Amino acid sequence: MGHTFTLVLDRKITDEESESMKKAGCDGAEFTTGAHPTNADILVTRLDIDTEAASLAEAIQSALDAVKTVPDLSAPGLFVPPQRNAAPGQDEKNSAAPPEPQK
């Protein structure tokens, strides 16, 4: 089952740092650079991740572990959209989607 989420790093990373993160488990991530969500004057790197990990929690932890391989780097932002194709009771209870109305 696929899991998607975005990590926002605390700064713009170099090509060497992105290669290090890819080797540490973010090889399928899309690395983009853009403005910080709350301060347009600061450039940061975003990792858009779509993975087939066993669970959303495992996928997020794997990405955070890859971030830790780069000195002086952190991921202060995490965005998790409602997950597609979630099995009933799996990860959807942790998504940002509103609950289904009761009939």
C-alpha positions as CSV (number, residue, x, y, z in Angstrom):
1,M,0.0,0.0,0.0
2,G,1.4,3.4,-0.9
3,H,2.0,6.1,1.7
4,T,2.6,9.8,0.8
5,F,3.9,12.6,2.9
6,T,6.2,15.7,2.7
7,L,9.1,16.6,4.9
8,V,10.2,20.2,5.0
9,L,13.8,20.5,6.0
10,D,15.2,23.5,7.9
11,R,17.4,24.7,5.1
12,K,18.3,24.2,1.4
13,I,20.5,21.1,1.1
14,T,23.4,20.5,-1.3
15,D,23.5,17.9,-4.1
16,E,25.9,15.9,-1.9
17,E,23.5,16.0,1.0
18,S,20.6,14.9,-1.2
19,E,22.7,12.0,-2.5
20,S,23.6,11.0,1.1
21,M,19.9,11.0,2.0
22,K,19.0,9.0,-1.1
23,K,21.5,6.3,-0.1
24,A,20.1,6.3,3.4
25,G,16.6,5.4,2.3
26,C,15.1,8.4,0.5
27,D,15.9,7.2,-3.0
28,G,12.3,7.5,-4.2
29,A,11.8,11.0,-2.8
30,E,11.4,14.1,-5.0
31,F,13.7,16.8,-3.7
32,T,12.6,20.4,-4.4
33,T,13.7,23.8,-3.2
34,G,11.3,26.5,-2.3
35,A,10.4,29.2,0.2
36,H,10.0,28.3,3.8
37,P,6.3,28.0,4.7
38,T,6.3,30.9,7.1
39,N,9.2,33.0,5.8
40,A,9.5,33.5,2.0
41,D,13.0,34.9,2.4
42,I,14.4,31.5,3.5
43,L,14.9,28.7,1.0
44,V,14.4,25.2,2.2
45,T,14.3,21.7,0.7
46,R,11.1,19.7,0.6
47,L,11.0,15.9,0.2
48,D,7.8,14.6,-1.4
49,I,7.7,11.0,-0.6
50,D,5.5,8.2,-2.0
51,T,6.6,4.9,-0.7
52,E,5.3,1.3,-0.4
53,A,6.4,0.9,3.2
54,A,4.5,-1.5,5.4
55,S,3.0,1.4,7.4
56,L,2.9,5.2,7.3
57,A,4.7,5.4,10.6
58,E,7.5,3.2,9.3
59,A,7.8,5.3,6.2
60,I,8.0,8.6,8.1
61,Q,10.6,7.1,10.6
62,S,12.7,5.9,7.7
63,A,12.7,9.4,6.1
64,L,13.6,11.0,9.5
65,D,16.4,8.5,9.9
66,A,17.8,9.5,6.5
67,V,17.6,13.2,7.6
68,K,19.7,12.4,10.6
69,T,22.6,11.2,8.4
70,V,23.2,14.8,7.3
71,P,25.0,16.8,10.0
72,D,23.2,19.9,11.3
73,L,20.0,19.1,9.4
74,S,16.5,18.7,10.8
75,A,12.9,18.3,9.5
76,P,10.7,20.8,11.3
77,G,7.8,20.3,8.9
78,L,5.7,17.2,8.2
79,F,2.6,17.2,6.0
80,V,0.5,14.1,5.7
81,P,-2.4,14.2,3.4
82,P,-5.3,11.7,3.7
83,Q,-3.8,8.4,2.5
84,R,-5.2,6.8,-0.6
85,N,-6.1,3.1,-0.7
86,A,-5.8,2.7,3.1
87,A,-7.2,-0.5,4.4
88,P,-10.1,0.0,6.8
89,G,-8.7,1.0,10.1
90,Q,-5.1,1.3,8.8
91,D,-3.6,4.8,8.8
92,E,-6.8,6.6,8.1
93,K,-7.4,7.1,11.8
94,N,-4.2,9.1,11.8
95,S,-4.9,11.1,8.6
96,A,-6.0,14.7,8.5
97,A,-9.3,13.7,6.8
98,P,-12.5,14.5,8.6
99,P,-14.4,11.6,10.0
100,E,-17.2,10.1,7.9
101,P,-20.7,11.4,8.8
102,Q,-22.8,8.9,10.7
103,K,-26.2,8.0,9.2
